[in-house]
């Protein structure tokens, strides 16, 4: 389909739920504490998932800001890590309750985990819908139109319009031929 013959359509659909948690740590070995807490949260959550026959997360993202992970091999060595770190975790799951289980494990680590946690930004994570975009082209020839103006309504079926356009093209072709022969 060409853009001339089609309408661009943008649709959204629900693709499960997602949540994000950001936790700041201070003190010696903050980066290591971020990783330790993250590993603990996911290990405990997955244990609960297995016990309740819940599938694993669709997506998991864990990053420690301050560990220079974005620099790869050029980042600082562990003995040069700063005395503060920020743990950023994000998850996606089809089941809202699975994300709520994960959030409860974060709270448990916050109260009984490693020392150095200074805040959980925004409090306990809450599942929010994960909406995805689906874009496509739809043939104009399959779309009916209704026009309302000054209390009058006109409806055009796509099939009738298509036939009308074809008839007009035939007439234009015939006129051109007549002009050439005259």
N, C-alpha and C positions, 0 to 999 in steps of 0.2 A: 504494500500500500504506500502511496505517496502522501505527503502532508496535504496535498490538494484534494485528495479523495477520502481523507480520513479526519476524524476528530481525535485530538489528544485527550486521553482519559487518565486521571490520577485517582487511585482508590487506596484506602488504607484498610488494614486488617489486623486483628489481634494475634500476636505471635508470643503468647505467654506473658510472663511478668518479669520485672527486673527490679533491682535495688542496689544501692551504693552505700558504702560506709567508709568514712574517713576518720582515722584515729591518730592523734599526735602523741608522740613519746619524747621524753627528755631524759638526760642523764647518760652515763657511760653505756656503751653498747646498745644504743637506741635502735640502730638499724637491725641488729641481730634480734632484739626484742620484738620488733615489728614482724620479722619473718617467723619467729617462734610462735607468736600469738596467732598469726595467720594460719600457719600449719596446724596448730591446735584446734582452731575454730573449724577448719574444713575437715579435719580428721573426726572430730566429735559429731559434726553435722552429717557426714557420710555414714557414720556408724548408726545414727538415728534413721537415716534414709534406708539403710539395709534392714534394720529391725522392723521398719514399717512398710517395707516393700515399695519404696518411693524411688523413682529413677534419679540418676545423678543430674547435676546441673547441665543445661544446654551449653552455657558459656560461663567461664570464670576468668576474671582479670584481677591479678594482684600485682601491685607495684609499690615499691618503697621509695618515696621521694626523700632524697638526702643520700641515697646509696649510689647515686650517679649511674643507675642502670641504663639510662638512655644513651650513655657515652660508650657502652660496650667495653672493649679491652682498654680504651683510653680513660675510663673512669678511675676514681681513686681506689686505692687498695683498702681492704677491711681495717687495717690498723690506722688508716687516716680518715675513717668515717667521722662525720660531725657528731656532736653530743645531742642531736635531736634528729628525729625522723618522723615521717608521716606515712602511715599505712593506708593505702587506697585499695579497697576491695569492691568489686562489682560482680554481680551474678545475674543469670537469667535462667528461668525455669518455667515449665508449662503450668505448674501448680502453685498457686498463691501461698498455700499452706507450707510448702517446702521452703519458700523464702522466709516465712515467718519463723520456722524452726531455726534456720540459719541466724536470723536476727536475735533469737533468744540465746543462742550460743555466744554471740558477741557480747551480750549483756553479762553472761556468766564469766567470760574472760575479763571483762572490765572490772568486775568486783573481786574476782579471785585469781586473776592472772598475774603476770609479771609486774613488778613495780616500775613506775615511770610513765604510766598512761596519764596524760594531762587532760584530754578531752576526747569525746566522741562527737564530732561535728554534726549538728542537727539531731542528736539523740539516736534512739534505736531506728534502724532502717525500716522503711515500710514498703511493701510491694506496690509497684505502680504498673499499669498496663504497658506492654512493649508493643507499640504500633509500628507497623512496617508499611512502606509505600510500594504500590504496584502500579506502574505506568505502562500504558499500551495505546495503540492506535485502533480506533473502531471505524468501520466503513460508514461514511456519511449516507450511503445508499440504503442503510438499514435503520435510519433514524427518522421517525415521523416528527412533524413540527406543528405546534399550535400557537397561533398568534392572536392575542387579544388586544384590541385597540378601540377606544371610545365605546365600550360595551358590546362590540361585535367580535365574534370569535370565528377564525378561519383555521381549519385543520388541513394539513397537507400530508398525504402519506408519501413515504420515501419512494415507493414503487411508482406512484403517479408522477412525482417530480422527475424521477429518472426517465420515465417514458416521454415526458414533456421535453426534457433536455435533449433526448435522442431525436425527437421529432424536429425540434428547432435546429439541430445540427444538420439533419437531412435537408430541411428547407434552405439553410444557408449554403449548403453544397450545391443544391439545385440552382439557386440564384447565381452563384459564382459561375456555374457552367453556362447558364443562359447569357451572362454578360460576355463570356469568352466567345460564344458562338455568334453573338450579335455585333 
